[in-house]
Amino acid sequence: MTEVATVSPKGQVTIPKAFRDELEIKPGDRVFFIKTEDGIAIFKPKKSLEDYRGFLKGRAPEESFAEALAAHVMGEER
């Protein structure tokens, strides 16, 4: 599925309705924007951010929270 959206002067983009319906994104939901080699991926987390409390415990200190969380959300184990 391909849709086109326009970036507003404030940097806002409306997620097309077909994607909102498929991903069950409702007003007030949070989504992740993850930079990939191919561009930007948008994910609706399966859990709330509160569910990730303590997620980095035991991780390498040089690994950033954003990198670890992105890998987890994309299903990549480290």
Secondary structure, DSSP 8 states (H G I E B T S, - for coil): --------TTS-----HHHHHHHT--TT---EEEEETTEEEEE--SS-GGGGTTTTTTS-TTS-HHHHHHHHHTT---
